[in-house]
Amino acid sequence: MLNANRFKVAYAAMGTIDGVQTFDKEVQPLGMAVAFILMCEAYGVAAPDVFTAAGNIIVHTETKDASPEIRAVKQYIQEELANG
């Protein structure tokens, strides 16, 4: 997980967003959270560990060596979902 390809992570994130964006805004994060918890249980990984790894990827979006794909996911959420 720590060596996950950021390009693939960004595309997985966009696929997830695409799957929930037609639902009400209050349902979107809850649906993603339920899927997240159930996936962690199924794969035998600790949710806090996944949050830490994801947080590290997100933090790197603020650096000059950031993945443009992750930056694009963040921008899409801020501009299209939150304000859409």
RODO-2510 file (C-alpha; in nm, 4 decimals, decimal comma):
residues 84
     n   res          X          Y          Z
     1     m     0,0000     0,0000     0,0000
     2     l     0,2836     0,2388     0,0766
     3     n     0,4261     0,1848    -0,2696
     4     a     0,0947     0,2181    -0,4512
     5     n     0,1105     0,3794    -0,7913
     6     r    -0,0378     0,7282    -0,7513
     7     f    -0,1646     0,7259    -1,1077
     8     k    -0,3684     0,4109    -1,0379
     9     v    -0,4826     0,5466    -0,7015
    10     a    -0,6100     0,8638    -0,8701
    11     y    -0,8003     0,6656    -1,1310
    12     a    -0,9512     0,4421    -0,8637
    13     a    -1,0579     0,7542    -0,6736
    14     m    -1,2188     0,9028    -0,9838
    15     g    -1,3961     0,5753    -1,0548
    16     t    -1,5324     0,5755    -0,7022
    17     i    -1,6458     0,9366    -0,7317
    18     d    -1,8056     0,8611    -1,0661
    19     g    -1,9989     0,5764    -0,9072
    20     v    -2,1544     0,7889    -0,6326
    21     q    -2,1885     1,1360    -0,7806
    22     t    -2,5468     1,0829    -0,8976
    23     f    -2,6608     1,0289    -0,5380
    24     d    -2,7491     1,3077    -0,2929
    25     k    -2,4464     1,4836    -0,1458
    26     e    -2,5149     1,3529     0,2050
    27     v    -2,5308     0,9950     0,0722
    28     q    -2,2086     1,0103    -0,1321
    29     p    -1,9514     1,0105     0,1513
    30     l    -2,1570     0,7694     0,3590
    31     g    -2,1798     0,5196     0,0737
    32     m    -1,8061     0,5493     0,0132
    33     a    -1,7376     0,5042     0,3851
    34     v    -1,9486     0,1900     0,4068
    35     a    -1,7688     0,0421     0,1062
    36     f    -1,4323     0,1459     0,2549
    37     i    -1,4965    -0,0210     0,5899
    38     l    -1,6270    -0,3387     0,4304
    39     m    -1,3297    -0,3545     0,1917
    40     c    -1,0830    -0,3100     0,4766
    41     e    -1,2529    -0,5929     0,6645
    42     a    -1,2549    -0,8182     0,3565
    43     y    -0,8884    -0,7492     0,2766
    44     g    -0,7762    -0,7720     0,6388
    45     v    -0,6229    -0,4251     0,6514
    46     a    -0,6648    -0,1726     0,9310
    47     a    -0,8679     0,1308     0,8262
    48     p    -0,6363     0,3728     1,0142
    49     d    -0,3397     0,2386     0,8164
    50     v    -0,5219     0,3040     0,4902
    51     f    -0,6134     0,6545     0,6066
    52     t    -0,2485     0,7214     0,6911
    53     a    -0,1290     0,6025     0,3501
    54     a    -0,4001     0,8042     0,1733
    55     g    -0,3189     1,1107     0,3805
    56     n     0,0461     1,0833     0,2820
    57     i    -0,0500     1,0715    -0,0845
    58     i    -0,2744     1,3752    -0,0432
    59     v    -0,0059     1,5719     0,1434
    60     h     0,2250     1,5193    -0,1513
    61     t    -0,0244     1,7064    -0,3730
    62     e     0,1028     2,0224    -0,2080
    63     t     0,4647     1,9600    -0,3096
    64     k     0,6276     2,0299    -0,6412
    65     d     0,6809     1,6554    -0,7061
    66     a     0,3097     1,5941    -0,6674
    67     s     0,1145     1,3632    -0,8886
    68     p    -0,0951     1,5748    -1,1261
    69     e    -0,3594     1,3018    -1,1216
    70     i    -0,4108     1,3285    -0,7454
    71     r    -0,4183     1,7061    -0,7779
    72     a    -0,6873     1,6678    -1,0464
    73     v    -0,9000     1,4495    -0,8172
    74     k    -0,8789     1,7118    -0,5437
    75     q    -0,9699     1,9891    -0,7877
    76     y    -1,2625     1,7906    -0,9286
    77     i    -1,4067     1,7333    -0,5835
    78     q    -1,3650     2,0976    -0,4833
    79     e    -1,4997     2,2497    -0,8036
    80     e    -1,7488     1,9998    -0,9431
    81     l    -1,8903     1,8137    -0,6451
    82     a    -1,8732     2,0617    -0,3612
    83     n    -1,9931     2,3538    -0,5729
    84     g    -2,1927     2,1574    -0,8304
***
